[in-house]
Amino acid sequence: MSMKGIPVRWKLIGCMGLLLSGMLYTYGGRVFAAGSREEGERSERPLHEIYEEDDRFRLVSQETFAYEREQPIRPNSLGSQYLWVNQSYEAEEIAKSCHATFDGQNRLLYALGYTANILGDSSSYCEERIYERDDAGRARRYLYFKSNSIPYEDGYYIGFRYLFEDSEFQYDEEGRLLRCLTYRRNVGSDPNGYSEELFFDRGYQAEYEDGRLTAELQYYDYWGTNETGSWEYRIYRYDEQGDCVLWVAVTEDEILLCCLEYQEETGQLEQYTYQVLEEWELSCEDGSTYELRPQYGKPAVRKAAANGTVERELFYGKGMDLGQQHYQMPEEVEATLEDHSYVVASGDCLWSIAGRCYGQGRRCDLIWRMNRSVIGSDPDLLMPGTRLYLPEAGNAQDTRVGD
């Protein structure tokens, strides 16, 4: 793929990828030091030379890039993948949009998508995306519904509609992302192709200091358990100009450290990536420390405050250390799971249920077709207490009869 037209700084940031694992930084006379070497020695020598001589580190790669000196280099953070929730669309894009609504800041509120053959004679696919935002702008909620649809009479379709994803975002007063929690529906064996439960799928946390991103944690693929899944923890350090000069990445497999050294006279940046082979400590300006261990079975990351209080511990292969609250289903998510179910009451019949649901009693055959496995071969034999699934019914312009 051609790199022409892409700003140099983004070429640079894109190449940084999954690097990091770390400890110290020395740049412009400032020192983040650890280990037994004297701070004076570190401040006089390039940082990469010190790492290369340390048996605890193994050089993985060395690359040279041009950079724009008037603009600081920012870290390519894990949180960048969540920026889409606040995306603002151009007026031209909005004018071309069908079945979508936007707020006063041109952000998406609702979108309906479907395949071109939705009114044809074969099965098709629909999806709905819903965005909710609070007045203060510090909270977002994203709901994603799926619908496997089949044709029905008079140009209508019926949809096996279900909530597939529920994500919540939290921002600070500066609009920076602090947290994201996502619940998704796992693939299962129910008649509609997916399980009845949403599971905790992934999460994100970020830490800031003096307006700069200093650490972030991403965890994913837990599917309702705190003993499996993966996570990545990153630590960032900057120089006085705001350039990122060191970052560390701790993952399930390894610890990587990336050291960035800027050559002002040539406008070039040297990037040195090291793998951490042994236990190692990173000291911070506020007196806190990070203990980083590549050995499986020990705490991979332990952060302690200046007074020795342990503020965070992360273990390889375990998610329980992220906090049990992350695996508990919020009440509003549980309530959403019931939005297309109905428990038969005494005196109910499929005609009356269809009348309340669709506004048309004759659509009772929809309910019977969708629930024949629990109703049986006789649609008139409806037992109180039976839980029914009530499908969506609509056409290419809407998703619910009567709306």
Disulfide bonds with the S-S distance in Angstrom:
none
